[in-house]
Amino acid sequence: MGDNGSITSALHQTAEQFQILVDSVEEYAIYMLDPNGTVVTWNTGAQKIKGYAPEEIIGKNFACFYTAEDVAAGKPQRNLREAARRGHIRDQGLRVRKNGSTFEAEVILTALRNNDGNLRGYSKVTRDITDQIRSRESQAEKIAAQKASKAKDDFLAALSHELRTPLTPALAAATYLEENAEKIPQEFVQDVQLIKRNVKLQARLIDDLLDLTRITRGKLRLDLENCDAHTIIKNAIDTASSAIAAKKLKVSTTLNARKHHILADCIRLQQVFWNLINNAVKFTHPFGEITIDTFNDDAGRFHFEIADNGIGIEPERMASLFTPFEQADASITRQFGGLGLGLAISKHLVDRHHGTIEAESRGRSFGATFRVTLGTVPKENAKPEAVSRGRPPKSLRVLLVEDHRDTRCMLSRLLTHFGHQVLTADNVRSALDIVGSGDIDVLVCDIGLPDGSGYDVISQTRRTRSIKAVALTGFGTDDDLRRSKEAGFDFHLVKPVDLHELQTILDKLAA
């Protein structure tokens, strides 16, 4: 009898300790229900998670923890029946606190039976998993955003390729006519230059799309040299001249800066000035006025200032002015067009040159002023102008592989004009046949071909012989350049090709 008393006492003590342990758990709501779902016990965790004190909830049905929709659908009773049938169930969903707020809950509902198998009630363990759900959603959103970003980059690369392709023969034709200016009426020479200038401008607009991707990935590369800002500004104005003339704008230019040489990427700097000039032209009404000034401050820094009497900028729009794809409002986009990339790219480029760019406007209809400030460097001896090229140091046998007929025709004509012997192919098979049967010095090859790619041409060619190769493609991302080099190309030119750059490369290979 004494032993039985000791066992009973020990069991009672163990049960009491277990009850204390359950009551003290704060991370989980642990409570008991009778067979009908009435709350019988209530621990500290249940009070903390659900907000009810024991005296407020014991004796009430657990259905009050479910949303109105779940109650209307009979979910509380259905869960009890399912737990009784299966022994236990696991559920996840919204639950309601005392104050009416909801939280994501993970629930284990277990049926409790006596030795005879009769249902005595249920134990219920509930955990608040709101933070875990949010974390998973955040991770899913991050992955989705990364996929969307890659899809956007892929789309922009494909779009730029399609847009670049027809520009190449147009630029080649304009270059050929410019090279043979003495053979065309003098009155058409300026028209040819205008065509060439605007084809290059179109290529720059396409590059803006890819520049945004390079900026966001931190892969925008700068080639620094001593640049004459005044020359660059004049070139930018010249590039915008047709748009200025079309709107009959009055442009006043005062270049007073005595120090105007800047350590910069000259092409990128011209892109900044052109963007600002183009922006002023776009938002200034016909017969309006634009003024462009340069000057130095006391520290010798270079200041570029462009002001217009156009539509102006509202104060609330200033904060997003340099944000990609942002424009003043939908009506601005409809009326004036554009992607809203120019100012965003300009700001990044100025920042990369350790300068500042800012905008100022008194509001709608008061025009706008943009200012760029950059550090200056001493003037260097001007580099000699490139001598007009005659025949190359050596005539090369060039295999031009290009499936776009107009591009193939114009490039072949231009390369022949440069003094080279040109063979052409429009697919991988014919290109490999020519390489295998002839003595080719240089391969100039498009990447996208109907029966394969330029990578196939160069990789199979390099198996049997060493040959210099130039990739010619509408794809110009950093990954494209890397892949081109890995495949075996010595140079990578992006369409529309700078024909003088191609000629320079061939001259080097012929030397």
C-alpha positions in Angstrom: 0.0 0.0 0.0 2.9 2.3 0.8 4.4 1.6 -2.6 1.1 2.4 -4.4 0.8 5.6 -2.4 4.3 6.6 -3.5 3.6 5.8 -7.1 0.3 7.8 -6.9 2.1 10.8 -5.3 4.9 10.7 -7.9 2.4 10.5 -10.8 0.5 13.4 -9.3 3.7 15.4 -8.9 4.7 14.6 -12.5 1.3 15.7 -13.8 1.5 18.9 -11.8 5.0 19.6 -13.2 3.8 18.9 -16.7 0.8 21.3 -16.2 3.2 24.0 -15.0 5.4 23.4 -18.0 2.5 23.7 -20.4 1.2 26.8 -18.7 4.6 28.5 -18.9 5.1 28.0 -22.7 4.7 31.4 -24.4 5.6 30.6 -28.0 2.6 28.2 -28.4 -1.1 28.4 -27.6 -1.8 25.0 -25.8 -5.3 24.4 -24.6 -7.9 21.7 -24.3 -11.4 21.4 -25.8 -14.3 19.2 -24.8 -16.0 17.0 -27.5 -18.1 20.0 -28.6 -15.2 22.4 -29.0 -15.7 24.3 -25.8 -12.4 25.7 -24.3 -11.5 23.8 -21.1 -7.9 24.9 -20.4 -5.8 27.9 -21.4 -2.0 28.4 -21.1 0.2 31.6 -21.1 1.0 31.2 -24.8 -2.7 31.1 -25.7 -3.2 34.3 -23.8 -0.3 36.0 -25.4 -1.0 34.9 -29.0 -4.8 35.2 -28.9 -5.3 38.0 -26.4 -7.8 36.3 -24.1 -7.4 35.9 -20.3 -8.4 32.4 -19.1 -11.6 33.7 -17.4 -12.6 35.4 -20.7 -12.4 32.3 -22.9 -12.8 29.2 -20.9 -16.3 27.9 -21.4 -16.7 29.5 -24.8 -16.6 27.6 -28.2 -13.3 27.7 -30.1 -15.1 28.8 -33.2 -14.5 32.4 -32.1 -10.9 31.9 -33.2 -11.9 31.4 -36.9 -12.8 34.1 -39.4 -16.4 34.8 -40.2 -15.9 33.1 -43.6 -14.5 30.0 -42.1 -17.3 29.8 -39.5 -20.0 30.3 -42.2 -18.4 27.5 -44.2 -18.5 25.2 -41.1 -14.7 24.8 -40.9 -14.5 24.6 -37.0 -16.8 21.6 -36.7 -15.4 20.0 -39.9 -11.9 20.2 -38.3 -13.2 18.5 -35.1 -14.9 15.7 -37.1 -11.7 15.2 -39.2 -9.5 15.0 -36.1 -11.8 12.6 -34.4 -11.8 10.4 -37.6 -8.1 10.5 -38.3 -6.7 10.9 -34.7 -5.1 14.3 -35.5 -5.0 17.0 -38.2 -2.6 19.7 -39.1 -4.1 23.0 -40.4 -2.7 26.3 -41.5 -4.7 29.5 -42.1 -6.0 32.8 -40.7 -7.1 32.9 -37.1 -8.7 35.8 -35.2 -7.4 37.4 -32.0 -9.6 39.0 -29.3 -9.2 42.5 -30.8 -10.4 41.2 -34.2 -6.9 41.3 -35.8 -5.9 38.2 -37.8 -2.6 36.2 -37.9 -1.3 33.3 -39.8 -1.5 30.2 -37.7 -0.2 26.6 -37.8 -2.5 24.3 -35.8 -2.3 20.7 -34.6 -5.6 19.4 -33.4 -5.5 15.9 -31.7 -8.4 13.8 -30.6 -8.2 12.5 -27.0 -9.9 9.2 -26.1 -10.2 7.1 -22.9 -9.2 3.5 -22.5 -12.6 2.5 -24.0 -12.0 4.5 -27.1 -14.6 7.1 -26.3 -13.9 10.7 -27.3 -12.9 12.8 -24.2 -12.1 16.0 -26.1 -9.2 17.5 -28.0 -5.8 19.1 -27.5 -4.9 22.0 -29.6 -1.5 23.5 -30.2 -1.4 26.8 -32.2 1.7 28.7 -33.4 1.8 32.2 -34.9 3.8 31.8 -38.1 3.0 35.3 -39.5 6.7 36.3 -39.6 7.7 33.0 -41.3 5.0 33.5 -43.9 6.2 37.1 -44.5 9.8 35.9 -44.8 8.8 33.2 -47.4 6.7 35.7 -49.3 9.6 38.2 -49.2 12.0 35.6 -50.5 9.5 34.6 -53.2 9.0 38.2 -54.2 12.8 38.7 -54.3 13.1 35.6 -56.6 10.2 36.8 -58.7 11.8 40.3 -59.0 15.2 38.7 -60.0 13.4 36.6 -62.7 11.5 39.7 -63.9 14.7 41.7 -64.0 16.4 39.0 -66.1 13.4 38.7 -68.4 13.5 42.5 -68.8 17.3 42.4 -69.6 16.8 39.6 -72.1 14.0 41.5 -73.7 16.0 44.7 -74.0 18.9 42.8 -75.4 16.7 41.1 -78.0 14.9 44.4 -78.8 18.2 46.3 -79.2 19.4 43.6 -81.6 16.4 43.8 -83.8 16.5 47.6 -83.8 20.2 47.8 -84.6 20.2 45.4 -87.5 18.6 47.7 -90.1 20.8 50.6 -88.9 24.0 48.9 -90.0 23.4 49.0 -93.8 22.0 52.6 -93.5 25.2 53.7 -91.7 27.4 51.7 -94.1 25.7 53.4 -97.1 26.0 56.9 -95.6 29.7 56.2 -94.8 30.3 55.0 -98.3 28.8 58.1 -99.8 30.7 60.3 -97.4 33.9 58.5 -98.4 33.1 59.2 -102.1 31.8 62.7 -101.6 33.6 63.9 -104.7 31.4 61.6 -106.8 28.1 63.0 -105.6 26.6 66.5 -106.2 27.9 68.9 -103.5 24.4 69.9 -102.5 23.9 66.3 -101.2 27.0 66.1 -99.1 25.4 67.7 -96.0 22.4 65.5 -96.5 24.6 62.4 -96.4 26.2 63.7 -93.2 22.8 64.3 -91.7 21.7 60.8 -92.4 24.9 59.4 -90.9 24.6 61.6 -87.8 21.0 60.6 -87.2 21.6 56.9 -87.7 24.3 57.2 -85.0 21.8 59.1 -82.8 19.2 56.3 -83.2 21.9 53.8 -82.1 22.5 56.0 -79.1 18.8 55.9 -78.1 18.9 52.1 -78.4 22.1 52.1 -76.2 20.1 54.0 -73.5 18.0 50.9 -73.0 21.1 48.8 -72.4 22.8 51.5 -70.4 20.1 51.3 -67.8 20.8 47.6 -67.4 24.5 48.3 -67.1 23.9 51.0 -64.5 21.7 48.8 -62.3 24.3 46.0 -62.5 27.2 48.4 -61.9 28.9 47.4 -65.2 28.9 50.8 -67.0 32.5 51.2 -68.1 34.2 54.6 -68.7 37.2 55.3 -70.9 38.8 58.4 -69.5 40.8 60.9 -71.6 41.4 64.6 -71.9 38.2 66.0 -73.4 37.4 69.5 -74.7 34.0 70.2 -73.2 33.3 73.0 -75.6 33.9 70.8 -78.6 31.7 68.1 -77.1 28.9 70.7 -76.5 29.1 71.9 -80.1 28.9 68.3 -81.3 25.9 67.7 -79.1 24.2 70.8 -80.5 25.0 69.7 -84.0 23.5 66.3 -83.3 20.3 68.0 -82.1 20.2 70.5 -84.9 17.5 68.8 -87.0 15.2 68.7 -84.0 16.0 72.3 -83.2 15.3 73.4 -86.8 12.0 71.4 -86.9 10.6 73.4 -84.0 12.2 76.7 -85.2 13.8 77.2 -81.8 16.2 80.1 -81.1 19.4 78.7 -79.5 21.9 81.1 -77.9 25.3 79.7 -77.0 27.8 81.5 -74.9 30.9 79.4 -74.1 32.8 81.6 -71.7 34.6 79.0 -69.6 38.4 79.5 -70.0 39.1 76.1 -68.4 37.1 73.6 -70.4 39.2 70.5 -70.5 37.8 67.6 -68.5 39.2 64.1 -67.7 36.2 62.1 -68.9 34.8 59.6 -71.2 34.2 61.9 -74.1 31.4 59.9 -75.7 29.6 59.6 -72.4 30.0 63.3 -71.7 28.6 64.1 -75.1 25.7 61.8 -74.2 25.0 63.9 -71.0 25.0 67.2 -72.9 23.0 65.8 -75.8 20.4 64.4 -73.3 20.0 67.9 -71.7 19.8 69.7 -75.0 17.3 67.1 -76.3 15.3 67.5 -73.1 15.1 71.2 -73.5 14.2 70.9 -77.2 11.5 68.3 -76.4 9.7 70.4 -73.7 10.0 73.8 -75.4 7.2 74.8 -77.7 7.8 75.9 -81.3 9.6 79.3 -81.7 10.8 79.0 -78.1 14.2 79.9 -76.8 17.1 77.9 -75.3 20.3 79.4 -73.9 23.5 77.4 -73.3 26.2 78.9 -71.2 29.5 77.7 -69.8 31.7 79.4 -67.2 34.3 78.6 -64.5 33.8 79.2 -60.8 36.4 80.5 -58.3 37.7 76.9 -57.9 38.2 76.5 -61.6 35.4 74.0 -62.0 33.5 73.8 -65.3 29.9 74.8 -65.3 27.4 73.9 -68.1 24.0 75.6 -67.9 21.0 75.1 -70.2 17.8 77.1 -69.8 14.6 77.0 -71.8 11.2 78.8 -71.7 9.3 75.6 -72.1 6.6 73.9 -70.0 8.6 73.9 -66.8 8.6 71.4 -63.9 6.2 71.4 -60.9 8.0 71.4 -57.5 6.5 68.0 -56.5 8.0 66.4 -59.7 11.6 67.5 -58.8 12.2 64.5 -56.5 11.6 61.9 -59.2 13.2 63.9 -62.1 16.3 61.7 -62.3 14.4 58.4 -61.7 14.3 55.9 -64.6 11.0 55.8 -66.6 9.7 58.8 -64.7 8.2 61.8 -66.6 6.1 64.7 -65.4 2.8 63.0 -66.1 1.0 60.8 -68.6 0.1 63.8 -70.8 3.8 64.7 -71.0 4.5 61.2 -72.3 1.7 61.3 -74.9 2.6 64.8 -76.1 6.4 64.6 -76.1 7.2 60.9 -76.1 10.4 59.3 -74.7 11.1 56.6 -72.2 12.2 58.9 -69.4 15.7 57.4 -69.3 17.8 60.4 -70.5 18.0 62.3 -67.2 18.5 59.2 -65.1 21.4 58.0 -67.2 22.8 61.6 -67.3 22.8 61.8 -63.5 24.6 58.5 -63.2 27.2 59.5 -65.8 27.8 62.9 -64.1 28.1 61.1 -60.7 30.6 58.7 -62.1 32.6 61.7 -63.3 32.5 63.1 -59.7 30.4 66.0 -60.8 26.9 67.3 -60.0 23.7 67.8 -62.0 20.7 69.7 -60.8 17.5 71.1 -62.1 15.6 74.3 -61.3 12.1 75.6 -62.3 9.6 78.1 -60.9 6.9 75.7 -61.9 4.5 74.9 -64.7 4.9 77.2 -67.8 8.0 78.9 -66.3 10.7 76.9 -68.2 13.5 74.9 -66.7 17.2 75.2 -66.1 19.7 72.3 -65.8 23.3 72.7 -64.5 26.2 70.4 -64.7 29.4 71.0 -62.7 32.6 69.1 -63.4 36.3 69.4 -62.4 38.8 70.5 -65.0 42.3 69.4 -66.0 45.1 71.3 -67.9 44.8 71.3 -71.6 46.9 68.7 -73.3 48.5 69.0 -76.7 45.7 68.2 -79.2 45.9 64.8 -80.7 46.5 64.9 -84.5 43.4 64.5 -86.5 43.1 61.1 -88.1 44.5 61.2 -91.6 42.1 60.4 -94.3 42.7 56.8 -95.0 43.7 55.7 -98.4 44.5 52.1 -99.2 45.4 49.8 -96.2 49.0 48.8 -95.4 48.1 45.4 -97.0 45.1 44.2 -98.9 43.4 41.5 -96.8 41.3 38.6 -98.0 38.2 39.1 -95.8 35.4 36.6 -95.4 32.2 38.5 -94.5 29.6 36.2 -92.9 26.3 38.1 -92.6 22.7 36.8 -93.2 21.1 40.3 -93.5 21.3 40.9 -97.3 21.4 44.7 -97.2 24.1 44.7 -94.5 26.1 42.1 -96.4 25.9 44.1 -99.6 26.9 47.5 -98.1 29.6 46.2 -95.9 31.1 44.2 -98.8 31.0 47.3 -101.0 32.6 49.4 -98.3 35.4 46.9 -97.4 36.2 46.6 -101.1 36.4 50.4 -101.2 38.8 50.2 -98.3 41.1 48.1 -100.5 40.3 44.6 -99.3 39.3 41.5 -101.2 35.9 40.4 -99.9 34.2 37.0 -100.0 30.7 36.6 -98.5 28.6 34.0 -96.9 25.2 34.0 -95.4 25.3 30.9 -93.2 27.6 28.7 -91.2 27.9 25.9 -93.8 29.0 28.1 -96.7 31.3 30.1 -94.4 33.1 26.9 -93.3 33.3 25.7 -96.9 35.0 29.0 -97.9 37.4 28.9 -94.9 38.3 25.3 -95.7 39.0 25.9 -99.4 40.5 29.4 -99.5 43.3 31.4 -97.9 41.3 33.8 -95.7 43.2 36.4 -93.6 40.3 37.8 -91.5 36.9 36.5 -90.6 34.2 39.2 -90.1 31.3 37.3 -88.8 27.7 38.0 -87.6 26.8 36.0 -84.5 23.2 35.2 -85.3 23.0 33.0 -88.4 20.1 30.9 -89.8 21.9 27.5 -89.3 23.9 28.2 -86.2 25.9 31.1 -84.9 29.2 32.9 -85.4 30.5 31.1 -82.4 30.2 27.8 -84.4 32.1 29.3 -87.3 35.0 30.6 -85.3 35.2 27.5 -83.0 35.3 25.1 -85.9 37.7 27.3 -87.9 40.1 27.5 -85.0 40.3 23.7 -84.8 42.3 23.5 -88.1 43.9 26.9 -88.4 44.7 30.2 -86.8 42.7 33.1 -88.2 42.0 36.6 -87.0 38.3 37.2 -86.4 36.0 40.1 -85.7 32.5 39.5 -84.3 29.8 41.7 -85.8 26.5 41.6 -83.9 23.5 43.5 -82.6 24.1 42.0 -79.1 26.3 44.3 -77.0 25.9 43.4 -73.4 29.0 42.6 -71.2 28.0 38.9 -71.3 27.9 39.1 -75.1 31.5 40.6 -75.2 32.7 37.9 -72.7 31.2 35.1 -74.7 32.5 36.4 -77.9 36.1 36.5 -76.5 35.8 33.1 -75.0 34.6 31.7 -78.4 37.8 33.0 -80.1 37.0 36.3 -81.6 39.7 38.9 -81.3 37.4 41.9 -81.6 33.7 42.5 -80.9 31.8 45.3 -82.8 28.2 46.2 -82.1 25.8 47.1 -84.8 25.4 49.7 -86.2 29.2 49.3 -86.7 31.5 52.3 -86.6 33.0 51.7 -90.0 36.1 53.6 -89.3 36.6 51.5 -86.2 36.3 48.4 -88.3 38.8 49.9 -90.8 41.2 50.7 -88.0 41.0 47.1 -86.8 41.6 45.7 -90.3 44.6 48.2 -90.8 46.1 46.8 -87.6 45.6 43.2 -88.8 47.2 44.1 -92.1 50.2 45.9 -90.7 
